[in-house]
Amino acid sequence: MFTQFFTIGILMLFSAMLPGPDFALVTKNTLLHSRRAGIFTTLGISVAVLVHITYCALGLAIVIANSLILFGIIKYIGATYLIYIGISSLLSKQLDHLLPSGGQSRRSSMVNIVAFRQGFLCNLLNPKATLFFLALFTMIIKPETPAIWLVIYAIEMFFLTVGWFSSLTWILSHPRITRLLEKSEKYLAKVLGVFLIGFGVALALVNQ
């Protein structure tokens, strides 16, 4: 069990660190809004991870992966959502470049629940996440695994996700980083919007 614990931890951490929709969304909300927005986006992603783990433990992931209709619905809803967020970022005029007394450019605020919802749906509607957790539950976590260890694995994956994306948020919102990015701030929304649209298109092309 301890070998499984460390194996799952390493795979989960590597999966979270790979550039993808979650990475792009946390980066966008942190840089264009605030550290708080990045943290709530992180919490949304992490709660979605718990949802993936729950339905995998119940055996529903196999049903989704083997159903052309269900997989397609999740895939296209997820792709549409990413493209929507990307286009919204491209078209937004969120940043005004007035400088307050602190010398830092103002950023538009994002309501906590909106940041949470974006993170939650971004991860939940990603069929690649479904396939990742399905792989964990078929190759590493066995059917005979005791329920207490399933809970331990779930807690482990939740906190690894929170830890990684929270660290990313704190780094990106550090004053030195924000000062370095200040001159290119007006382009960030556009670039990150393009990335999200690209991830959405790539997601739409994913095969079972």
Buried (B, 14 or more C-beta within 10 A) or exposed (E): EEEBEEBBBEBBBEBBEEEBBBBBBBBBBBBBBBBBBBBBBBBBBBBBBEBBBBBBBEEBBBEBBEEEEBBBBBBBBBBBBBBEBBBEBBEEEBBEEEEEEEEEBEBEEBEBEBBBBBBBBBBBBBBBBBBBBBBBBBEBBEEEBEEEBBEBBBEBBBBBBBBBBBEBBBEBBEEEBBEEBBEEBEEBBBBBBBBBBBBBEBBBEBEE
